[in-house]
Amino acid sequence: MKGRQLGSRAIAGLQTQILERLGERAMVPKPLRWLHGQRNRWSPAIGGGICLLMLGLPLLYPLTRDRDRTYIQTVEQRPLSAFPDRPSWRDWLYRGTYQQLNAYLADRLPLRSTFIQTKGTLERQLFEQNRNRDVDLGGDGWLFYRNSYGLRDGQDGDRYTPERVDYALESLRRYLAWQTAGQTRAQLRIAIAPSKHTLYPEHLPPAARRDLNKTQVSRDRLHQALINSPDPRLVDLWSAYRSAKPQISQRLYYREDTHHTPRGALVMVEALVNAFVPQRFATARLVARPGDRVETGDLRRMLGLAAILNDPSDPVYSLERPRIGEAGVETDRGRFATVADAIAQDQVISDRNRRFVLHYRSGGDPLVPGRTLVVGDSFMHPLALGPFFESAEFYHHNVLPQNLLMAAPLTYDQILLQRVERLALSFLETLPRLGDPLGWWRSNITPTLWSATPRQPASVRPLNGTELERRGDRWIVSGPTASDPPRLLLPVPPVRAGKTYVLRLAFEAQRPGQAQLYYPTGTRRGDAAPMIRVNFAAGAGELFFLVQSVNVQPDWHLTWEKGTEQIQIDALELRELP
C-alpha cells in the first residue's frame, strides 16, 4: 500500500512539474496522458524501485566517491564540507550543527554529480527552461548572469538606480579632484570592463531584455559619463570593445562564462597600456596557437554542468615582446627567476587571492618605468599586461589592504584600478573613503615612529665614503665618485610584524633619478634585504617608500642610482599606517 502511494505521488509530481515547464499548455502530449492513465497500474513498481534505490545508494558511494569529489573541487570549485566538530553534547542542540551535518551528508550523496548534471540537462533541453535563479539561457547556447542586469543589490552585483548612479559619479569626481589637488606623482587610471550583455545584447532572451529595459536609463547615464569624460585618467573600455567586435572574427566573451576570452582580454590590455603610453601596445606581436585549454564555465557551473570554455579547434591568442626579458617574480613565499618557475613552484599566478609582482627588463622595446600598482578583479590578465611595465604589482580587490591603497598615490609611479561593470557603482562609491593621500599624511593622524633632520646630526650615518655635510637646515649628501652613489644608514627602530609603514623623504635633486631603500628581513642582520625603487624628478619634492613588514629588522639603507652626485635632504620620517 505504501509503495502504491509513493509511486502515485512520484508520477503525479513528475506530471505536475512537466506541465509547469510546458507552461500549462492546453494540448497535453499523448504520452503524458497515457502515463497519467496508467499511474495506478505502475505505482507499486515505481514505488518499490524508489525504495530500493534509496536503500542501495550508500552501497554505491565507494564507487562514485572519487568522481563526486572531483566534481565538487573542479566544477563547484570549493572543498568538501567537513563533519561538524562539536566536542560537547550541548553543541548538538544548535541549528548550525545540523546545517553543517546536512552539508557534510549532501557532499557524500552517491551519484551526486550525476543527479545535478541530469537535472540541468533536463531543464535546458527537455523542458526548455531558459531562466533559473542566477542564469539566463539566450540564443545559440549563450548564458548570461542575471546579477549583471542592475536589478539586484548584493555581493555579486549592484542595483542601478538614477540616484545611485548620480552618487557614484559624484564620488568619482571628488576622488579625482583630490588626486589633482594633492599633486601626487602617480599616474592614475580607472577602467570599467563591460559586462557580456552590453557587448552581445543580440543573444539575450526576451525575459532578460525586459529586465534590462528597467535599468537602461541608469546604465546609459553611467556609460555616457565615463565615455564622454575628457579626463585621461578614465579609460574607455566600452568603445574599445565595441569597435573591436566587428573587426575580430573570434568571440570576445565566452558563451558559457561571464569573462572575456583570451582574445577579448587583449582588447582590454591594449586599451590599458595605451592609456599610460600611447601606441605602446603596437610594440607587441599577436600570436595564435591551437586551443588546448579545458576549463569550467562559471555560468554552466551555476547550472551544475561542466563545460569546455573554448573549442579545441579555436585558436588561443597571446602576446609576445621578444625584446623584453623577465627579471623575476616576487610572491609572499619568495622570489623566482621566471613566471614559469613561480607557477610550477608556487601556483601564485592562478590564485587570485594572492599578491605577486612581475619584473621585466628591456632588451630594446620600451617599458613603462617605475613601480605600478594594479588592483582589479577576475577580468584582469596579469601575464598579458605585465610585460609592458618595468615592475607591476597585482592585487585582487578582495585581498588588497585598505591602507596600502590610501598611501599608493605617494609610493607608486602608476596606479591602475579596474572593476567589472556589474560592480562599478559600489567600486566608485568607495573611492572617497581613501581620502586625499597628502592631506591624510599631513593631518598627523598617525604618530611619527622615527625622524631625522639636520638638527639631529647623529640620526643618520654615511656609508662607503659618502660625505654628509650640514648647511643650515639641510644635509648635503655626496657620493665618493660619480659612479659610486651616496649611501646612508637609517637607524630606524624595530617595527611590528604584519603592519605597513611609510618612510617619507623630503629632498631636492639637481636632475631626475631613482632612490632605493633596502631593509633586512632575516632573523640576523645582514640577511637578504628587499629593495624598493622610487623614481623622482629634478627639483624639490617628496618621496614615499611603502614597507610591508613581515620580519623587518633595524638599520635600513638609503641609496641612489649610479650617476647621482649630490642630494639635498630636508627631513626623514617613518610612520605606521592605520
N, C-alpha and C positions, 0 to 999 in steps of 0.2 A: 504494500500500500504506500509506504514511504517512498519507494523507488518510483512508483507511478506519479506521485505528487511532484517529486523532484524533476522527473522528466518533463511533466507538463509545464512546470514553471520555466524550465530551461528553454523549451520550444517557444513558449509564449513570450519570454523575454527576448529571444532572438528575433522573433517575428516583429515585436514592437520596435526594436532597435532598427531593423531593416526598413520598416515603414517610415520611421522618423528620418532615416538617412535619405530615403527616396522622396522626402517632402510630403508624405501623406497623399501620394497620388491616388486619384480615383480608380485608375486602372491598375490593379494588382496583378503581377505576372502569374500565370498558371502554376508554375512550380511552387510558389508560395501558398496559393490557395490549396493545392494538393497537400502540402506539408501541414497546413492548418487542419485539414480534414482528417489526417492520419495521426494526429497528435496522441490520441488515446491508445492507438494500436502500438505505437513505438515508444511510448513513455517509459514502460518498465525497462526496456533495453537501454535507452539513453540514460535513465537514472542510475541503473546498475553500472554502466560504463563510467559515469562521472564519479561514482563512489569508489570503483576500483582504481581509477586514475588518481584520486586524492590519496588513497591508501598506499598506492605504489610509488608516488612521487619521491618520498625520502629515499627509496632504494635507487633511484636514478641519479641522485646528487653526486656520488663519486664519478659517474660517467660524464657529467656536464659541468663539474666544478671548474675545471681549467678554462673552458670556453666562456662561462659566465663571468669568471674573474677577469679574463682578458677583455670582455665586452665592457665591464664597468670601468676598467682602467683606461681603455683606448677610446671608446665611444662616449661614455658619460664623463670621462676624464676626472675621476675622483678615486680616492682609496676606498676599500671595502669598509663598511661600518663595523665597528668593534663591539664586542659584547660589553654591556654596561658594567662598569667597575663600581660595585656597591659593597663595601666591607661590612656594613651594618644592615640588619634586617629592617630597620626603620627606613632605610633609603628606598626600600621596595614599595613604600607607601606613596611615593611621589609619582606624579604623572610623567615627568621627564624620564624616569627609569623605564617605563613601559614604551615610551616613544623610541628610546634607544634600542630596546629589545625588539620592537617591531621592525626597525630599520635593519638590525642585525639579521633577523629571520628573513626579511624580504630580499636582502642581498644574496641569501643562500637558498632561495627557492629553486628547485631543479627546473631546468628549461626556461629560466627567467628571460634570458636574451631572446630565445625563440618566440616566447609569448609576446614580448614587446615588439619585435620586428614584424611578427604576423599581424598584430593589431594595427600597426602603422601602415602596412601594405594594404590590408582590407579597407581601412578608412579612405585611403587615397585612390585605390584602383577599383575596388568593387563598389563601395558606397559613394565614390566621387566626392568625398568631403574635402573642401578646399580651404577650410579655416579651422584651426584649433586655438587654444588659449594664447599661444605666442607666435604662431607661424601662419602665413597665408600662402596658399598654393596658387601661383599665377599661371600664365600661359607658357607652353613649351617646357614645363617642368621647372620653372623659376620659383624659388621660395623667397619670401620677404618676412622681415622681422617686424611684428606689429608694434613693438615698443618704439620703433623709429618714426611712427606717424605723427607723434606730438600730441596724442590724446591721453597718455598715461604719465604719471609723475612718480619716479622711483629711481632705484639704483642704476637701471639699465636704460633709462630714457627720461626726457624732460617733457613736461606739458607746455605746449606752445599756446600762449595767450597774448593779446596785444599789450597788456600791462607788463607781463613778464619780459617780453622782448624789449620793450622800452627800458625797463630796469637793467637788463643785461647790456644793452648798448650804452647806457649812461655809465655803468660800471666800467666798461671798456674805455670810454672817453676819459674818465677820471684816472685810470691806471696809466694810460698813455701820456696824459698831462703831467703826472708825477714823474714819469721817466724823462720827459723833456726838461722839466724844471730842475730835476736833480743833476742834469748834465753828466749822467753816468757814461762810462766809456764803452759799455757793452752795446753791440748791435742787437736789437730785439726784433724777432719775427714771430708772428702769431698766425697759425694756419688752422682752418676748419676743413676736415675732409668730408665731402658729401656722402650722404647715405645712398645705398644702392637704388632705392626707389626714385631718388632725384635724377639719376642718370638713365635709368631704364624704366620709365613710367609705362611704356607700351606693354610690358609684361604683367602689370598689376591686375588682379581680379577685380570685378565690379565692387565688391564689398570694401576692398582697400581704397579704391578711388573715392568712394563715398566718405570714408574716414578722412582721407587726406584733404578733401574739399572743405572739411570743417576747420582745418588749421592752415589752409592755403594762404590766407591774407597775412597771418603772423609769420609764417615761414618765408614768404616773399619779402616781407619787411626786413628780416634779418639778412637774407641773401643780398638784397639791393644795397643795404647799408655797408656791408663788407665788400661787395664787388665794386661799388662806385666810390669808395673811400680813396682819396688821394694820398693817404698816409702810406709810405713804403713799408712800414712795419707790419701791415696786414697783407698776407699772401692770399691771392685769389685762386683757390683751387677749383671752384665751381667752373670758371671759364676755362681753366686748363683741361679739365676732364671733358667738358662739352665740346671743345674744339678738337680734342684728340679722338673722340668717339667715332666720327665719320672717317677719320684718316687711318685708323688702325683696324685691321681686319679681325684681330683677336678680341675676345671679350675682356673688358677692363675689370669686371667683377665676376665672381663665381656665381653660377646659377643657384647653388645649394648652400651658400655660405654668405655671411654678412660682409666679408672682407673683399678687397680687390685681389686680382690675380697678380702674379709676378710682373706681367706686362703693365697692368694698371698701377702697380706700386711705383714703377719707373716714371710714370706721368707725374706723380706727386713728388718724387725725388728731384726730377728736373725743375719743377717749379720752386722747390725749396732752395736748391743750390743756386739757381739764378737769382733768387731773391736776395742772397747775400752778395754774390758777384755776378753781374750779368754775363750771359753767354759762357759761363764756366762749365756748364753741363756738356757743351759741344766738344770738350776735350775727351769725353768718354766714348767708348765703342760698344755698340749694342751687339750682344752675342746670343744666338739661339741654339739650344741643344734639345735633343729628344726628351719628351716629358717622361719622367720616371718617378715623380713624387706621388705617394699614396697617403692621403690624409683624410680625416673625417670632417665633413662639413658641419659647422655648428648648428645650422638650421635643420639639417637632417638628424643631427643628434637630438635636438629638441623633440623630434618626432619619434625617437627611439630607433632610428635606422642608420646603418653605416653607409658611407658613400665615398666615392673617389672624387676629389675636387676637380682634377684635370684628367682628361682622357690621355692615355699614354701616347697617342698619336699627335697630340697638341704640343708644340714646342714650348719650352720654358726659357724665358728671357732673363739675362743678367747683364751686368756692365763690366767692362774691362778698362783699366787705365794702365797700360804696360809700363809707363814711365813713373809709376808710383809704387813705392815699396812699403811693406809692412814694417813698423817699428816697435811692435809689441802690443799686448793686450793686458790690461790691469783688471783684476777682479778682487773681491773680498777674500779670496783664497790664495792670491799670489799673482805673479806676473808671468806671462807666457810669450814666447817669441813670435808666434803667428796665431791667426784666428783658428786655423785647423788644430793647433795644439790646445787652444783654450776649449774648443768644442769637444775634443777627444778626452781631455783630462778633467774638465770642469763642468761641461754642459751649460755654461753660463749664457751663451747667446740664445739658446732656445728657451731659457727660463725668463719669462717676462717680469718676474718679481725680484730680479737681481740687478744690481748696478754693475756696469762694466765700462771701461774706457778703451777706445780704439786709437792707436797712434800710427801715423803714416809719415813717410819721408819722401821728398820729391826727388825724382831722377830726371826731371825735365819739365813735366807738367806741373802747373801751379796748384798750390793748396791754399785753402782759407787759413790764414795764420792764427796762432794763439790757441786758447782753450775755448771749446764750445760746449755748452750745456744743452742737451736735447731731452725734453720731457714730453712724452707722448703716450699713446695707448697702443692697442694691438695693431693699428694701421701703420705704425712706424716700421721702416725697413732699414735696420742699422747697417747691415752688410753692404747695402747699395749706397747709403748716404755717407757712411764713414770715410771712404777713400777720397772724398773731396775736402776733408778737413785735416789739419795737422794733428789735432787732438780733440776727439769727440767723446763726451761723457754721457751715457744713455741711462735714463731712469724711466720706469713705468710710473705714471702719475699716482698709482695706488701706494707705492713704496717710497715716494720722494719725501725726505724730511722737510717740513714746512719752513724751518729756519734756514735751510740751505737756499730755498728759492727766495727768501727775503733778502739774503745777502748776495744773491747771484749777480745782480747788476754791478756790484762793486768788485767782484772777484773773477768774472769770466769776460772774454772778449766778444763772444757771440752767445745769444740765448735763443733757442727755438722751442716754442710752446705749441703743441699740436693736440687736437682733440677731434673726435668724430662728431658729425652734425647732430646726432640724436642727444648728445650730452653737451652741446655747445652752450646752452643757456646757463646751466649750473657752473660750467667752467668760467664763463665770462663774469658771472656774479661773484665769484670768489677772488677775482683779481685784486680788487681794492683792499682786501684783507692783508695783502702782502705789504701794503703801505709804501711810502716814499723811502727808499733804502738809505739815502744820505740823511734825510730827516730822522729816520729811525736811529741811525748811528749817533747823530749829534744830540739827540734828545737824552742821551746818557741813561737809558732805561736799564742798561746792564753796567755793573761796576768795572773799572779797569783793573785787570789782574796784574799787569806789569806794564811799565812805561819807561822810556829812556829819552832824555833831552840833553842838549849840550850843557845844561846846568848840572847834570849828573855825570861827570867825566868818567866814573868807574862803571857805568851801566853797560857799556859795550866795549869789546876789545878787538883791535885789529889783528888779522892773521896773515901769515905768509908774506910779510914785508909790506903790507898795506899801511899807508900813512893816514892818521886820524888827527886832524887839526881843528881846534875850536876857533871860530871867528864870530864874535858876538853871540847871537842866538842860533848859530848854525854850526854843524860839523862839515868840514871839507874832507871827503874821503877820496883818496887817490891810490891807484894800484902801482906796484913797483915799475911795471913797463906797460906799453900799450897792449902787448899780447898776454899780460898777466893781470886780470881784472881785480878790482877791490874785493876783499872778503872780510866779513865781520862775524864775530861770535856774539850771539844774543843769549845772555844767561837767564832765560825765562824760567819761571818756577814750574814744578811738576803740574801737569794738567790731569783732569779726571777722564778715565776711560769712558767711551760711549758718548762724549759730548763733542760739540762743534765750536771751534774758536776762529776768530778773525784777527789777524795781525795787520795793523794799519801802518803805512809808511808815508810820511809827508816829506817831500823832497823836491829838488829841481835838477834837471839834467840838461846838458848842452845840446844833446841830439837824441833821437829815438834809440831805444834799445830794449833789453829784456833783463828783468831781475829774477833771481832764482832763490827759493827758500828750501833748505834741507833741514829735516828734523828726524832724529833717530827714533826708531820704533821697536828696537830689540830689547831684550832683558838686560843687556850690557851696553854701556856707552861705546860707540864705535861700530855698532851693528849697522846693517843696511838702512840707509836713510832715504825715504821718498823725497821727491823733488816737486815743487810747484813752480811753474814758469808763468810770469805775468809780463806782458809787453807794455811799454809806456812810450809816450810821445815826448818831444822836446819841450822844455819849459817847466814851470812849476806844476805840481799835481800831487795826487794821492794814489797809492796802490794798496790793494786789499788782498791778503792771502787767506784763503779758507782752509782750515786744518780740521779734518775729521779724525778725532782721537780714538785709537784702539789701544795702543800701549806706548804713547808718545813720551819720550824721555826729555830731560832738560838739555841745554846747550844746543840751540839751533844755529845754523849757519846761513847768513845772508850774503849772496854774491851777485855779480853781474856778468853778462856775457863778455866774451873777448872783444876788445876794441873800446870798451868803456873806460875812459881815462880818469874821469872825475865826476863825483856825485856830491851834491849839497843836501844834507839831511836836516830837517827841522825837528822831527819827533818820530818816535815809535811807540805803539801801544797795542796791548793784547786784551781782548775781551771774549767772554763766553756768551754764545748766542742763547737766547731763552728757549 
